[in-house]
Amino acid sequence: MEGFGSMIRAVVFDVGECLVNETREYGTWADWLGVPRHTFSAVFGAVIARGLDYRETFQVFRPGFELTEERRKRDEAGQPEWFGEDDIYPDVRPALKELRAAGLWLGLAGNQTVNAGRILRKLDFPVDMVATSDDWGASKPNLAFFERVIEAVPYAAEEILYVGDRLDNDVRPAYESGMATALIRRGPWGVIQEHDLEADEIATIRISSLDELPGRIASLNKSQ
């Protein structure tokens, strides 16, 4: 879907599996549940492939599992949600640096906890905004989340490119909100949803690495 029709002046990134490799996080959840990590991963993939909410994975192993409550218990047990520089995909910082040098406004906004937001801010990415669903009281794929994105960015919706790994949570609702979109092929959703016919129809661009993004945006803007 090249040729969106407007200059891209801002880029907003999803967090999980777009910027942050969540292997560590889901591995620690498997440990918390007391199941082998490869078993948890297999069920996780099967749940996604069936188009279900990823949280159904937890129900398979522990019916009645409540994610918010279990996060609280993990915090109290000294095993809080955590990620660091080693969990950031290696193409993230170079891409952000190049996009910043090109004069683009940059933001991070995903379905994350307040704690994750604090971690992201400490990682000191060269961006203009770090926001989470918990900060805003609205989570993807609800369009209210994307309305908050548009309100926070100092450009019109059609001048914003939202980058994410999920067709269902990222690209489709961002597209419905009037933004340009980039679908990156990585992480379980990115791979499983890769061949969905809708991906070609609604994604402005499709990439396999963030290294591709600066050049693709420059080409889009040159065509305007």
C-alpha positions as CSV (number, residue, x, y, z in Angstrom):
1,M,0.0,0.0,0.0
2,E,2.8,2.4,-0.9
3,G,1.8,6.0,-1.7
4,F,-0.2,6.9,1.4
5,G,-0.9,10.5,0.2
6,S,0.6,12.7,2.9
7,M,4.1,13.6,4.1
8,I,5.2,11.5,7.2
9,R,6.3,14.0,9.9
10,A,6.0,11.8,13.0
11,V,6.7,8.1,13.8
12,V,5.2,6.4,16.8
13,F,6.3,2.9,17.8
14,D,4.6,0.1,19.5
15,V,6.9,-1.4,22.2
16,G,6.6,-5.1,22.7
17,E,8.2,-7.1,19.9
18,C,8.6,-3.9,17.9
19,L,11.3,-2.4,20.1
20,V,11.6,-4.9,23.0
21,N,12.2,-8.6,22.6
22,E,9.8,-10.1,25.1
23,T,11.4,-13.5,25.3
24,R,12.6,-12.8,28.8
25,E,9.2,-11.6,30.0
26,Y,7.2,-14.5,28.7
27,G,9.9,-16.9,29.9
28,T,9.5,-15.5,33.5
29,W,5.8,-16.0,33.2
30,A,6.3,-19.7,32.3
31,D,8.6,-20.0,35.4
32,W,5.9,-18.3,37.5
33,L,3.3,-20.7,36.3
34,G,5.7,-23.6,36.9
35,V,5.5,-24.9,33.3
36,P,8.4,-25.5,30.8
37,R,9.2,-22.5,28.8
38,H,8.9,-24.3,25.5
39,T,5.5,-25.6,26.5
40,F,4.3,-22.1,27.3
41,S,5.7,-20.8,24.0
42,A,4.0,-23.5,22.0
43,V,0.6,-22.8,23.6
44,F,1.2,-19.1,23.2
45,G,1.7,-19.5,19.5
46,A,-1.4,-21.8,19.2
47,V,-3.5,-19.2,20.9
48,I,-2.3,-16.4,18.6
49,A,-2.8,-18.5,15.5
50,R,-6.4,-19.1,16.5
51,G,-6.9,-15.3,16.7
52,L,-7.5,-15.4,20.5
53,D,-6.3,-12.9,23.1
54,Y,-2.8,-13.9,24.2
55,R,-4.0,-13.9,27.8
56,E,-5.9,-17.1,27.1
57,T,-2.5,-18.8,27.2
58,F,-2.5,-18.3,31.0
59,Q,-6.0,-19.8,31.3
60,V,-4.8,-23.0,29.8
61,F,-2.3,-23.5,32.6
62,R,-4.2,-21.8,35.4
63,P,-8.0,-21.3,34.9
64,G,-9.1,-18.1,36.5
65,F,-5.7,-16.5,36.1
66,E,-6.0,-12.7,36.5
67,L,-3.0,-10.9,34.9
68,T,-3.1,-7.7,37.0
69,E,-3.4,-9.6,40.3
70,E,-0.5,-12.0,39.3
71,R,1.6,-9.0,38.4
72,R,1.0,-7.6,41.9
73,K,2.0,-11.0,43.4
74,R,5.2,-11.1,41.4
75,D,6.0,-7.6,42.6
76,E,5.5,-8.7,46.2
77,A,7.6,-11.8,45.6
78,G,10.5,-9.7,44.3
79,Q,10.0,-10.8,40.7
80,P,8.6,-7.7,39.0
81,E,8.2,-7.1,35.3
82,W,11.6,-6.0,34.0
83,F,13.5,-5.5,30.8
84,G,16.8,-3.8,30.0
85,E,19.1,-2.7,27.2
86,D,19.9,-6.3,26.4
87,D,16.2,-6.9,25.5
88,I,16.1,-4.0,23.0
89,Y,16.3,-5.2,19.4
90,P,19.7,-4.2,17.9
91,D,18.2,-2.2,15.1
92,V,16.2,0.1,17.4
93,R,18.7,2.8,18.5
94,P,20.3,3.1,15.0
95,A,16.9,3.6,13.4
96,L,15.8,6.1,16.0
97,K,19.0,8.0,15.5
98,E,18.6,8.1,11.7
99,L,14.9,9.1,11.9
100,R,15.8,11.9,14.4
101,A,18.5,13.2,12.1
102,A,15.9,13.3,9.4
103,G,13.9,15.7,11.5
104,L,11.0,13.4,12.3
105,W,9.0,13.7,15.6
106,L,9.3,10.4,17.4
107,G,7.2,8.7,20.1
108,L,6.7,5.3,21.9
109,A,3.2,4.2,22.8
110,G,2.1,0.7,23.5
111,N,0.0,-1.5,25.8
112,Q,2.3,-1.3,28.8
113,T,2.1,-0.9,32.5
114,V,3.1,2.2,34.4
115,N,6.2,0.3,35.6
116,A,7.1,-0.5,32.0
117,G,6.8,3.2,31.2
118,R,9.3,4.0,33.9
119,I,11.7,1.4,32.5
120,L,11.4,2.8,29.0
121,R,12.0,6.4,30.2
122,K,15.2,5.3,32.0
123,L,16.4,3.7,28.8
124,D,16.6,7.2,27.4
125,F,15.6,6.7,23.8
126,P,16.0,9.8,21.6
127,V,12.2,10.4,21.4
128,D,9.7,13.1,22.1
129,M,7.2,11.0,23.9
130,V,6.9,7.8,25.9
131,A,3.4,6.8,26.8
132,T,1.6,3.6,27.9
133,S,-1.9,2.3,27.9
134,D,-1.9,2.5,31.7
135,D,-0.9,6.2,31.5
136,W,-3.8,6.9,29.2
137,G,-6.4,4.6,30.6
138,A,-7.0,3.2,27.1
139,S,-5.5,0.2,25.5
140,K,-5.1,-1.2,22.0
141,P,-7.0,-2.2,19.9
142,N,-9.5,0.3,21.3
143,L,-9.6,3.4,19.0
144,A,-9.5,5.6,22.1
145,F,-5.8,4.6,22.5
146,F,-5.0,5.8,19.0
147,E,-7.0,9.0,19.5
148,R,-4.7,9.7,22.4
149,V,-1.7,9.1,20.1
150,I,-3.1,11.6,17.6
151,E,-3.8,14.2,20.4
152,A,-0.2,13.8,21.7
153,V,1.5,14.2,18.4
154,P,1.8,17.8,17.0
155,Y,0.8,16.7,13.5
156,A,-2.4,15.5,11.7
157,A,-3.3,11.9,11.9
158,E,-2.4,11.3,8.2
159,E,1.1,12.7,8.9
160,I,1.8,10.0,11.6
161,L,3.2,6.6,10.9
162,Y,2.4,4.0,13.6
163,V,4.8,1.1,13.6
164,G,3.8,-2.2,15.1
165,D,4.2,-6.0,14.9
166,R,0.5,-6.8,15.1
167,L,-2.1,-6.5,12.4
168,D,-5.0,-6.8,14.9
169,N,-3.7,-4.6,17.7
170,D,-1.5,-2.1,15.9
171,V,-2.0,-1.7,12.1
172,R,-5.8,-2.2,11.7
173,P,-6.9,0.3,14.5
174,A,-4.2,2.8,13.5
175,Y,-5.4,2.6,9.9
176,E,-9.0,3.1,11.0
177,S,-7.8,6.1,13.0
178,G,-6.5,7.7,9.8
179,M,-2.8,7.1,10.4
180,A,-0.2,5.6,8.0
181,T,1.1,2.3,9.2
182,A,4.2,0.1,9.1
183,L,3.9,-3.6,9.9
184,I,7.1,-5.2,11.0
185,R,7.7,-8.9,10.7
186,R,9.0,-10.1,14.0
187,G,7.8,-11.6,17.2
188,P,5.1,-14.3,17.3
189,W,2.3,-12.1,15.9
190,G,4.5,-10.6,13.2
191,V,5.3,-14.1,11.9
192,I,1.9,-15.7,12.4
193,Q,0.0,-12.8,10.8
194,E,2.5,-12.3,8.0
195,H,0.4,-13.9,5.3
196,D,-3.0,-12.4,6.3
197,L,-4.4,-10.9,3.1
198,E,-5.5,-7.8,5.0
199,A,-1.9,-6.9,5.8
200,D,-1.2,-5.9,2.2
201,E,-4.4,-4.0,2.0
202,I,-4.1,-1.7,5.0
203,A,-0.4,-1.5,5.9
204,T,1.2,1.5,4.2
205,I,4.5,-0.3,4.3
206,R,5.8,-3.7,5.4
207,I,9.3,-4.2,6.8
208,S,11.4,-7.0,8.3
209,S,13.7,-4.7,10.2
210,L,13.7,-1.1,11.6
211,D,16.8,-0.6,9.5
212,E,14.5,-0.3,6.5
213,L,12.3,2.3,8.0
214,P,14.2,5.6,7.4
215,G,14.7,4.8,3.7
216,R,11.1,3.7,3.2
217,I,9.8,6.9,4.9
218,A,12.1,9.0,2.7
219,S,10.7,7.3,-0.4
220,L,7.2,7.9,0.7
221,N,7.8,11.5,1.4
222,K,9.7,11.9,-1.9
223,S,6.6,10.6,-3.8
224,Q,4.4,13.3,-2.3
